[in-house]
Amino acid sequence: MIPPITKLLIKIDQLEWDLAEVKKELEKLQVPVMKSLTPDDRVAARSARVRAENKRRRSLRKKRDPETKPLTAEELQQLSLEDGINPEDNLFSSAIIEEREKRRE
């Protein structure tokens, strides 16, 4: 039997994931609106988003177990390999390059 606290943590994770998906969709809708704003309004909107994101990250850091150590590069590489990510594919770099090329078009 799953302890009630674990069930709640699982629900919270699911809600956070759902919220992230909703935010992505809202950002897609926001792009045309942002184009119609003045430069000062765009800076203000961006600043508000950055402040909100920083606040969210600080709260996540506070929740993190202080005994938990960050992963080393080697540990992260090993986890990636275990997840089936081939380092020779350069997935991250190629995705960045592809997005940059799309924006230039």
ABEGO torsion letter per residue (X at the ends): XBBAAAAAAAAAAAAAAAAAAAAAAAAAAAAAAAAABBAAAAAAAAAAAAAAAAAAAAAAAAABBAABBBBBAAAAAAAAAAAGBBAAAGAAAAAAAAAAAAAAX
